[in-house]
Amino acid sequence: MIAFFSILSLFLSSPLIPANAAAKAGAKCTKLGNTEVVKGKSYTCIKSGKKLVWNKGVVKSTKVDPVAPTGFNDLEANFSGVSYTAWKKSREKILASSSASIPLEILVGENTKLNNKNPEYAISQVNKLYVGSILPKNIVLLAFSFQDRDWAITKMEQIVPSAVSAWIKDVACPSADNCLGGGSFHNLSNKTSLIVITTGIDPNNVSNATSGTLEAHEYTHSIQQSSADALRPGVNLLKSPWPPNWYWEGLANFSQHAAIYSDSFEKYSQFRKETSGGIFNNSTWNAKYIEGYFQTNLTNDWDLQYPRWRQYDLGAMLVEILVAIKGPDSAMQVFSESINGGGFESAFQRIYGSSFQSVLPIIARTIALQLGN
């Protein structure tokens, strides 16, 4: 009995050492590679010299991806997941596409300096985004400043004889103070895409000249024409079988951000909003107004009632919804099938399984929710 009490006394007086003490930076650990989360930080057991210790730890992210819409039935309920899902599906397509050589020729005027020093990246990213579509066989990037305007006109006439080269003087670069933006032209006979880039910089959108979004935007227009094997009519308002203006420009605007900012949803969101100034938290752009904007048979009355330039940002938000539901390939397919299969609404029905008019109110309400209106 005395021996028993002696042993019990020794046990009770000994310090209790837990088998696995809570992880702490620099403290001893027992098994290489083990991880442990303590107060929101994840620690890993690493080897330091001859010892095993816990590393400094990293803050464990508690961020949860927003719920992705699966179709038009749950689109409105999951409006907050639209933008992220469209970006993610585009990123996944780009990452899954192999890096093929780009048949790109760059022509720069002798008095011209490129704002974007790596235009190849923009072309490559858009190519990956739309692998599976009919891509141009040859791509020519023609960059010029006001000083090289006449040279650019001559080059344009040589590369795409059917194009109206007066566009350079009349629209793209009428003066030294107004020489900015770009255009896309296509030579159907030899399947050559011509991307015309001026080197003026819009002080309200500097990143468009330097980031590659301008080249990505115009190259998307090239793929639109190439995939449809048709040239965009030289009219202000597109008519059936061509998709409406807001789809022509909306697809290009969405693509420029999805392609250039595929590595960062934060940057994608930032520039998506920066190029959509005036419609966020603006009560004018409510669901009813948005629904009225997305007419498929655009007339002069529409042009008088609505600001046409919203074809870029508002159109991109509609395209974003389609990409979130069915991926980027579906959005380009709508374009090519519109021209070769009976118009926009017919193509939309075949690809998304619902008539455009039946889901338009849902689309309009979803965009209004995203805008905070």
C-alpha positions as CSV (number, residue, x, y, z in Angstrom):
1,M,0.0,0.0,0.0
2,I,2.9,2.4,0.8
3,A,4.5,1.6,-2.5
4,F,1.2,2.4,-4.3
5,F,0.8,5.8,-2.7
6,S,4.5,6.6,-3.5
7,I,3.9,5.9,-7.2
8,L,0.7,7.8,-7.3
9,S,2.3,10.8,-5.5
10,L,5.1,10.7,-8.1
11,F,2.6,10.7,-11.0
12,L,0.6,13.6,-9.6
13,S,3.6,15.7,-9.0
14,S,5.1,15.2,-12.5
15,P,4.3,17.9,-15.2
16,L,1.7,16.9,-17.8
17,I,3.2,17.3,-21.3
18,P,0.7,17.1,-24.1
19,A,1.5,14.8,-27.0
20,N,1.1,17.6,-29.5
21,A,1.5,21.2,-28.1
22,A,-0.2,24.0,-30.0
23,A,1.9,25.0,-33.0
24,K,4.0,28.2,-32.5
25,A,6.6,29.7,-34.8
26,G,10.0,28.2,-34.0
27,A,8.7,25.7,-31.5
28,K,9.6,22.0,-31.7
29,C,7.4,19.7,-33.8
30,T,7.5,16.0,-34.3
31,K,6.8,15.1,-37.9
32,L,8.1,16.8,-41.0
33,G,5.3,18.2,-43.2
34,N,2.6,18.2,-40.6
35,T,0.3,21.2,-40.6
36,E,-1.8,22.7,-37.8
37,V,-4.1,25.7,-37.7
38,V,-3.9,27.9,-34.7
39,K,-5.9,31.1,-34.4
40,G,-6.4,31.5,-38.1
41,K,-2.8,30.8,-39.1
42,S,-1.6,27.6,-40.7
43,Y,1.7,26.3,-39.5
44,T,3.9,23.6,-41.2
45,C,6.5,21.4,-39.6
46,I,9.8,22.1,-41.4
47,K,13.4,21.1,-40.9
48,S,15.7,23.8,-39.6
49,G,19.3,22.6,-39.4
50,K,18.9,19.3,-37.5
51,K,15.7,20.2,-35.8
52,L,12.0,20.0,-36.7
53,V,10.3,23.3,-36.0
54,W,7.0,25.0,-36.9
55,N,7.5,27.7,-39.6
56,K,6.2,31.3,-39.3
57,G,2.8,30.3,-40.5
58,V,0.5,31.9,-43.0
59,V,-2.9,33.4,-42.5
60,K,-5.5,30.9,-43.5
61,S,-7.9,32.4,-46.0
62,T,-11.6,32.2,-44.9
63,K,-12.8,33.5,-48.3
64,V,-15.5,31.4,-49.9
65,D,-16.1,31.6,-53.6
66,P,-19.5,33.1,-54.4
67,V,-22.2,30.6,-55.6
68,A,-22.1,30.2,-59.3
69,P,-25.3,30.4,-61.3
70,T,-26.1,27.2,-63.2
71,G,-28.7,28.7,-65.5
72,F,-31.3,31.4,-65.9
73,N,-33.5,29.8,-63.2
74,D,-31.0,30.7,-60.4
75,L,-29.2,33.6,-62.1
76,E,-30.9,36.4,-60.2
77,A,-30.5,34.6,-56.8
78,N,-26.8,34.1,-57.5
79,F,-26.1,37.5,-59.1
80,S,-23.0,38.1,-56.9
81,G,-21.3,35.0,-58.4
82,V,-21.7,36.0,-62.0
83,S,-18.6,38.1,-62.5
84,Y,-16.3,35.7,-60.6
85,T,-17.7,32.6,-62.4
86,A,-17.2,34.2,-65.8
87,W,-13.7,35.2,-65.0
88,K,-12.9,31.7,-63.6
89,K,-14.3,29.8,-66.6
90,S,-12.3,32.1,-68.9
91,R,-9.1,31.6,-66.9
92,E,-9.6,27.8,-66.9
93,K,-10.0,27.9,-70.7
94,I,-6.8,29.9,-71.1
95,L,-4.8,27.7,-68.8
96,A,-6.1,24.6,-70.6
97,S,-5.1,25.9,-74.0
98,S,-1.7,25.1,-75.3
99,S,0.7,27.9,-76.4
100,A,0.8,27.6,-80.1
101,S,2.9,29.9,-82.3
102,I,1.0,33.1,-83.3
103,P,1.2,34.1,-87.0
104,L,1.7,37.7,-86.0
105,E,3.5,40.5,-88.0
106,I,4.0,43.8,-86.3
107,L,4.4,47.0,-88.4
108,V,5.3,50.2,-86.6
109,G,5.7,53.6,-88.2
110,E,9.2,55.0,-88.2
111,N,8.1,57.9,-86.0
112,T,6.0,55.7,-83.7
113,K,6.7,54.1,-80.4
114,L,4.5,51.4,-79.1
115,N,2.7,52.1,-75.8
116,N,2.3,48.4,-75.1
117,K,5.7,46.8,-75.5
118,N,4.4,43.3,-75.6
119,P,1.4,43.1,-77.9
120,E,2.1,39.4,-78.6
121,Y,0.8,38.6,-75.1
122,A,-2.6,40.1,-75.8
123,I,-3.0,38.2,-79.0
124,S,-1.8,34.9,-77.4
125,Q,-4.3,35.3,-74.5
126,V,-7.3,35.9,-76.7
127,N,-6.2,33.0,-79.0
128,K,-6.2,30.7,-76.0
129,L,-9.6,32.1,-74.8
130,Y,-11.2,31.2,-78.1
131,V,-9.3,28.1,-79.2
132,G,-11.9,26.0,-81.1
133,S,-13.2,28.9,-83.0
134,I,-12.0,29.6,-86.5
135,L,-9.0,31.8,-85.9
136,P,-7.3,34.1,-88.5
137,K,-4.5,32.4,-90.4
138,N,-2.4,35.6,-90.4
139,I,-2.4,38.6,-88.1
140,V,-0.9,42.0,-88.8
141,L,-0.7,44.6,-86.2
142,L,-0.3,48.1,-87.7
143,A,0.7,50.8,-85.2
144,F,1.1,54.4,-86.1
145,S,1.2,58.0,-84.7
146,F,-0.2,61.1,-86.4
147,Q,3.2,61.7,-88.1
148,D,3.0,58.2,-89.7
149,R,-0.7,58.5,-90.7
150,D,-0.2,58.5,-94.5
151,W,2.2,55.5,-94.2
152,A,-0.5,53.7,-92.3
153,I,-3.1,54.4,-94.9
154,T,-0.9,53.0,-97.6
155,K,-0.2,49.8,-95.6
156,M,-3.8,49.3,-94.8
157,E,-4.7,49.5,-98.5
158,Q,-2.1,46.9,-99.3
159,I,-3.1,44.4,-96.5
160,V,-6.9,44.8,-96.7
161,P,-7.8,46.3,-100.1
162,S,-11.5,46.1,-99.5
163,A,-11.3,48.2,-96.3
164,V,-12.1,51.9,-96.4
165,S,-8.7,53.3,-95.5
166,A,-10.3,56.8,-95.1
167,W,-11.3,55.4,-91.7
168,I,-7.8,56.3,-90.5
169,K,-8.1,60.0,-91.3
170,D,-11.8,60.4,-90.6
171,V,-12.2,58.3,-87.4
172,A,-9.0,56.9,-85.9
173,C,-6.6,59.8,-86.3
174,P,-8.2,63.0,-87.7
175,S,-5.7,65.3,-85.9
176,A,-2.6,65.1,-83.7
177,D,-4.7,65.8,-80.6
178,N,-7.3,63.2,-81.6
179,C,-5.4,60.1,-82.6
180,L,-6.3,57.2,-80.3
181,G,-8.0,53.9,-80.3
182,G,-8.0,51.1,-82.7
183,G,-9.9,49.1,-85.3
184,S,-10.2,45.6,-86.7
185,F,-10.4,44.6,-90.4
186,H,-10.4,41.3,-92.2
187,N,-9.2,40.1,-95.6
188,L,-11.6,37.2,-96.5
189,S,-9.5,36.1,-99.5
190,N,-6.4,35.2,-97.5
191,K,-7.9,35.1,-94.0
192,T,-5.6,37.9,-92.7
193,S,-6.7,39.9,-89.8
194,L,-5.5,43.6,-89.6
195,I,-5.4,45.2,-86.2
196,V,-4.9,49.0,-86.5
197,I,-3.6,50.7,-83.4
198,T,-3.0,54.4,-82.9
199,T,-0.6,55.5,-80.3
200,G,-2.4,58.5,-78.7
201,I,-3.3,57.9,-75.1
202,D,-6.7,58.7,-73.5
203,P,-5.9,60.5,-70.2
204,N,-9.1,59.0,-68.8
205,N,-8.1,55.4,-69.7
206,V,-4.3,55.2,-69.8
207,S,-4.2,51.5,-69.0
208,N,-6.0,50.7,-72.2
209,A,-3.0,51.9,-74.2
210,T,-0.4,50.1,-72.1
211,S,-1.9,46.9,-70.7
212,G,-2.8,45.1,-73.9
213,T,-6.6,45.5,-73.5
214,L,-6.8,47.6,-76.6
215,E,-5.1,44.9,-78.7
216,A,-7.1,42.2,-77.1
217,H,-10.4,44.0,-77.8
218,E,-9.6,44.5,-81.5
219,Y,-8.3,41.0,-81.9
220,T,-11.6,39.7,-80.5
221,H,-13.3,41.6,-83.3
222,S,-11.0,39.8,-85.7
223,I,-12.0,36.4,-84.4
224,Q,-15.7,37.4,-84.6
225,Q,-15.3,38.1,-88.3
226,S,-13.1,35.1,-88.9
227,S,-15.3,32.6,-87.1
228,A,-18.3,33.9,-89.1
229,D,-16.3,34.1,-92.3
230,A,-18.0,37.5,-92.8
231,L,-17.0,41.2,-92.7
232,R,-18.7,43.6,-90.3
233,P,-21.0,45.8,-92.3
234,G,-19.9,49.5,-92.3
235,V,-23.1,50.8,-90.7
236,N,-23.7,52.4,-87.4
237,L,-26.5,50.0,-86.3
238,L,-26.0,46.3,-87.1
239,K,-29.0,44.5,-88.6
240,S,-29.9,40.8,-88.5
241,P,-28.4,38.3,-89.1
242,W,-25.6,40.2,-87.4
243,P,-26.0,40.4,-83.6
244,P,-26.8,43.8,-82.1
245,N,-24.1,46.4,-81.6
246,W,-24.1,45.7,-77.8
247,Y,-23.2,42.1,-78.5
248,W,-20.5,42.9,-81.0
249,E,-18.8,45.4,-78.7
250,G,-19.8,43.6,-75.4
251,L,-18.1,40.4,-76.4
252,A,-14.9,42.3,-77.2
253,N,-15.0,44.3,-74.0
254,F,-15.5,41.3,-71.9
255,S,-12.8,39.4,-73.7
256,Q,-10.2,42.2,-73.2
257,H,-10.5,42.0,-69.4
258,A,-10.8,38.2,-69.2
259,A,-7.7,37.7,-71.4
260,I,-5.4,40.4,-69.9
261,Y,-6.4,39.9,-66.3
262,S,-6.8,36.1,-66.2
263,D,-4.3,35.9,-63.4
264,S,-6.1,38.2,-61.0
265,F,-9.8,38.5,-60.3
266,E,-9.1,41.7,-58.3
267,K,-7.6,43.4,-61.4
268,Y,-10.3,42.0,-63.6
269,S,-12.9,43.5,-61.3
270,Q,-11.0,46.8,-60.9
271,F,-10.7,47.5,-64.7
272,R,-14.2,46.1,-65.4
273,K,-15.6,48.8,-63.1
274,E,-13.2,51.6,-64.2
275,T,-14.3,51.2,-67.8
276,S,-18.0,51.2,-66.7
277,G,-18.1,54.7,-65.1
278,G,-21.5,56.2,-64.6
279,I,-23.7,53.1,-64.5
280,F,-22.8,51.7,-61.1
281,N,-25.1,53.0,-58.3
282,N,-26.9,55.1,-60.9
283,S,-30.7,54.8,-60.5
284,T,-31.2,55.5,-64.2
285,W,-29.9,52.1,-65.0
286,N,-32.6,50.1,-63.3
287,A,-33.9,46.7,-64.6
288,K,-36.6,48.3,-66.7
289,Y,-34.2,50.7,-68.4
290,I,-31.6,47.9,-69.0
291,E,-34.3,45.6,-70.5
292,G,-35.3,48.4,-72.9
293,Y,-31.6,48.9,-73.9
294,F,-31.1,45.3,-75.0
295,Q,-33.3,45.4,-78.1
296,T,-32.3,43.0,-80.9
297,N,-33.6,45.1,-83.8
298,L,-31.8,48.4,-83.3
299,T,-33.5,51.4,-84.9
300,N,-32.8,55.2,-85.1
301,D,-35.4,55.6,-82.3
302,W,-33.3,53.3,-80.1
303,D,-30.2,55.3,-80.9
304,L,-32.0,58.5,-79.9
305,Q,-33.4,57.1,-76.7
306,Y,-30.3,55.3,-75.3
307,P,-26.6,56.1,-75.1
308,R,-25.1,53.9,-77.7
309,W,-21.6,53.9,-76.1
310,R,-23.0,51.7,-73.3
311,Q,-22.7,48.9,-75.9
312,Y,-19.2,48.3,-74.5
313,D,-19.7,48.1,-70.7
314,L,-23.4,47.1,-70.5
315,G,-23.0,44.7,-73.4
316,A,-20.0,43.1,-71.6
317,M,-22.1,42.5,-68.5
318,L,-24.7,40.6,-70.6
319,V,-21.9,38.5,-72.2
320,E,-20.4,37.9,-68.8
321,I,-23.7,36.3,-67.7
322,L,-23.6,33.9,-70.7
323,V,-20.0,33.0,-70.0
324,A,-20.8,32.3,-66.4
325,I,-23.6,30.0,-67.4
326,K,-21.9,28.1,-70.3
327,G,-18.3,29.3,-70.8
328,P,-16.5,31.6,-73.2
329,D,-16.9,29.3,-76.2
330,S,-20.7,29.6,-76.1
331,A,-20.5,33.4,-76.3
332,M,-18.4,33.3,-79.5
333,Q,-20.6,30.6,-80.8
334,V,-23.6,32.9,-80.5
335,F,-21.9,35.3,-82.7
336,S,-20.9,32.9,-85.5
337,E,-24.2,31.1,-85.4
338,S,-26.1,34.4,-85.6
339,I,-24.6,35.3,-88.9
340,N,-24.7,31.8,-90.4
341,G,-27.9,30.5,-88.9
342,G,-30.8,33.0,-88.9
343,G,-29.9,35.8,-86.5
344,F,-29.1,36.5,-82.9
345,E,-32.3,35.3,-81.2
346,S,-32.3,32.0,-83.2
347,A,-28.7,31.4,-82.2
348,F,-29.4,32.2,-78.6
349,Q,-32.3,29.8,-78.4
350,R,-30.2,26.9,-79.9
351,I,-27.2,27.5,-77.6
352,Y,-28.8,28.4,-74.3
353,G,-32.1,26.5,-74.6
354,S,-34.3,29.5,-73.9
355,S,-35.6,32.3,-76.0
356,F,-33.8,35.6,-75.5
357,Q,-37.0,37.5,-74.9
358,S,-38.1,35.1,-72.2
359,V,-34.9,35.4,-70.1
360,L,-34.2,39.1,-70.9
361,P,-36.1,40.3,-67.8
362,I,-34.0,38.0,-65.6
363,I,-30.8,39.2,-67.3
364,A,-31.9,42.9,-66.8
365,R,-32.7,42.4,-63.1
366,T,-29.4,40.5,-62.5
367,I,-27.3,43.3,-64.1
368,A,-29.3,45.9,-62.1
369,L,-28.4,44.0,-58.9
370,Q,-24.8,43.9,-59.9
371,L,-24.8,47.6,-60.5
372,G,-26.4,48.3,-57.1
373,N,-29.4,49.9,-58.8
